[in-house]
Amino acid sequence: MSGSGGDNFGVVPGINQHNAMTPSPSFSLCLRSSERTVPVVIQPGLRFSLPSLLADACGGRRPFLITDNNLFDLYINSSSVHAVDTSPFADVITLAPGEPSKTRETIAYIHDRLLEEKAGRDSVIIALGGGVIGDMAGFAAATLHRGIGLVHLPTSLLAQVDSCIGGKTGVNHPLGKNLIGAIYHPDTILVDPEFLITLPDEEYTNGMAEVIKYAISLDKALWSLLVDNSQRLLARDPSILTAVIQRCTELKIGIVAQDERETGLRSILNFGHTVGHAIERLSGYRVKHGFAIAEGMRVALRLSHQLCGYPGEQMHNAEQLLALYGLPHIPLPPFDDMWNALSLDKKARRAEPRFTLLNADSSPALFHPVSREEVRYAIAE
Ligand SMILES: NC(=O)c1ccc[n+]([C@@H]2O[C@H](COP(=O)([O-])OP(=O)(O)OC[C@H]3O[C@@H](n4cnc5c(N)ncnc54)[C@H](O)[C@@H]3O)[C@@H](O)[C@H]2O)c1
């Protein structure tokens, strides 16, 4: 599919829109959801203009920063050249990093802190962090006073290309991931690709799996860009990273604007996720999401080849692309455990999983039913 989302894209007044394959100092798009229009600004070094950007985004409302300890040490409580100017913030709330923090208890803590600081409906949460901070800060913003302002300032590759866009917010429950949440779009999304320079290697590779997902399932031009510029991308050159983030943002906006509630087309964004989620769950979430969906994409590619005529050569090239970016084969759990986990997937019908696959022309085959024997064969290949 083409990256152009027609009416779903717009230029923010006063800022130029550029071709996504030509990195530009500042790039803006709008996500037009059913509820609001969300400007997305992508600009290396944007964090140094935070006070003026927030003054525009918050329009006199009180900004509260929510971040995790890692980012606090790197960007807030730091005298390094990276440091962000914290003068606009009414308060800074820091949380323990990572998935274990993504709980109802943490949301209660955020609400308590905000209410103690008298955050009212004239307040805006600024979410500085990866997907965990974005999901939790978003859910806290959605629920305090039935909804206060929200600005995403994503810092991981996964957050910049995926989780900050689309309005999904929430926390985990002991019975499963992301079981409690809301769709709540931010007022603005501010993306500084230079944040990725301090991202740990494993987290960078983790996010790259989602980038590769967009390339394989939606955009041949992005695929070529990843193949032709692998050295620069592996070295995290901000200008090529900016081009990649721009393109992924365009693609996700184009899909979300057409299917905000994931009743159809949006499930293309789940390419590789059916098996990926099963791997994550069966590993007790020790296997990171990106590594799990990379393996899930390998299985989905083989099923696409077997069942939908996806070309074998393209499948081979896609597998090479995953290897190029350091996403190795990981051992799969025993087949019976895997099949049970797949049968519990939320897209399954009558305990038979339904996959997002690719047709011969790379168009999506959504909700494709797949039998036990077909999965067994694809895994054994
Ligand atoms: N809302 C959505 O649509 C959506 C989509 C995909 C994933 N998610 C959620 O996103 C979460 C995963 O996000 P994630 O992979 O960003 O994990 P994360 O937020 O836990 O961040 C990973 C680690 O990287 C650190 N980090 C982040 N940015 C950094 C930087 N610039 N420099 C140094 N360290 C940095 C964090 O402190 C953390 O330790 C999961 O909870 C998942 O459910 C949400």
PDBQT file of the ligand as one rigid body, heavy atoms in Angstrom, charges set to zero:
ROOT
HETATM    1  N1  LIG A 401       0.261   1.980  22.946  1.00  0.00    +0.000 N 
HETATM    2  C1  LIG A 401       0.627   1.247  21.921  1.00  0.00    +0.000 C 
HETATM    3  O1  LIG A 401       0.086   1.328  20.812  1.00  0.00    +0.000 OA
HETATM    4  C2  LIG A 401       1.770   0.288  22.091  1.00  0.00    +0.000 A 
HETATM    5  C3  LIG A 401       2.346  -0.312  20.963  1.00  0.00    +0.000 A 
HETATM    6  C4  LIG A 401       3.443  -1.150  21.147  1.00  0.00    +0.000 A 
HETATM    7  C5  LIG A 401       3.934  -1.372  22.429  1.00  0.00    +0.000 A 
HETATM    8  N2  LIG A 401       3.346  -0.761  23.497  1.00  0.00    +0.000 N 
HETATM    9  C6  LIG A 401       3.883  -0.961  24.851  1.00  0.00    +0.000 C 
HETATM   10  O2  LIG A 401       5.170  -0.391  24.899  1.00  0.00    +0.000 OA
HETATM   11  C7  LIG A 401       5.899  -1.013  25.939  1.00  0.00    +0.000 C 
HETATM   12  C8  LIG A 401       7.316  -1.273  25.470  1.00  0.00    +0.000 C 
HETATM   13  O3  LIG A 401       7.918  -0.020  25.147  1.00  0.00    +0.000 OA
HETATM   14  P1  LIG A 401       9.504   0.117  25.070  1.00  0.00    +0.000 P 
HETATM   15  O4  LIG A 401      10.045  -0.991  24.257  1.00  0.00    +0.000 OA
HETATM   16  O5  LIG A 401       9.809   1.510  24.696  1.00  0.00    +0.000 OA
HETATM   17  O6  LIG A 401       9.959  -0.228  26.558  1.00  0.00    +0.000 OA
HETATM   18  P2  LIG A 401      10.277   0.717  27.830  1.00  0.00    +0.000 P 
HETATM   19  O7  LIG A 401       9.385   1.865  27.876  1.00  0.00    +0.000 OA
HETATM   20  O8  LIG A 401      10.331  -0.199  28.997  1.00  0.00    +0.000 OA
HETATM   21  O9  LIG A 401      11.733   1.230  27.512  1.00  0.00    +0.000 OA
HETATM   22  C9  LIG A 401      12.763   0.277  27.433  1.00  0.00    +0.000 C 
HETATM   23  C10 LIG A 401      13.958   0.669  28.284  1.00  0.00    +0.000 C 
HETATM   24  O10 LIG A 401      14.689   1.662  27.578  1.00  0.00    +0.000 OA
HETATM   25  C11 LIG A 401      14.931   2.779  28.427  1.00  0.00    +0.000 C 
HETATM   26  N3  LIG A 401      14.950   3.956  27.575  1.00  0.00    +0.000 N 
HETATM   27  C12 LIG A 401      13.934   4.453  26.825  1.00  0.00    +0.000 A 
HETATM   28  N4  LIG A 401      14.375   5.478  26.097  1.00  0.00    +0.000 NA
HETATM   29  C13 LIG A 401      15.686   5.645  26.372  1.00  0.00    +0.000 A 
HETATM   30  C14 LIG A 401      16.702   6.520  25.893  1.00  0.00    +0.000 A 
HETATM   31  N5  LIG A 401      16.462   7.441  24.972  1.00  0.00    +0.000 N 
HETATM   32  N6  LIG A 401      17.932   6.409  26.427  1.00  0.00    +0.000 NA
HETATM   33  C15 LIG A 401      18.213   5.445  27.357  1.00  0.00    +0.000 A 
HETATM   34  N7  LIG A 401      17.316   4.566  27.825  1.00  0.00    +0.000 NA
HETATM   35  C16 LIG A 401      16.056   4.671  27.324  1.00  0.00    +0.000 A 
HETATM   36  C17 LIG A 401      13.810   2.765  29.439  1.00  0.00    +0.000 C 
HETATM   37  O11 LIG A 401      14.185   3.422  30.628  1.00  0.00    +0.000 OA
HETATM   38  C18 LIG A 401      13.611   1.256  29.651  1.00  0.00    +0.000 C 
HETATM   39  O12 LIG A 401      14.541   0.772  30.582  1.00  0.00    +0.000 OA
HETATM   40  C19 LIG A 401       5.154  -2.281  26.305  1.00  0.00    +0.000 C 
HETATM   41  O13 LIG A 401       4.552  -2.112  27.563  1.00  0.00    +0.000 OA
HETATM   42  C20 LIG A 401       4.088  -2.393  25.225  1.00  0.00    +0.000 C 
HETATM   43  O14 LIG A 401       2.897  -2.996  25.697  1.00  0.00    +0.000 OA
HETATM   44  C21 LIG A 401       2.294   0.062  23.351  1.00  0.00    +0.000 A 
ENDROOT
TORSDOF 0
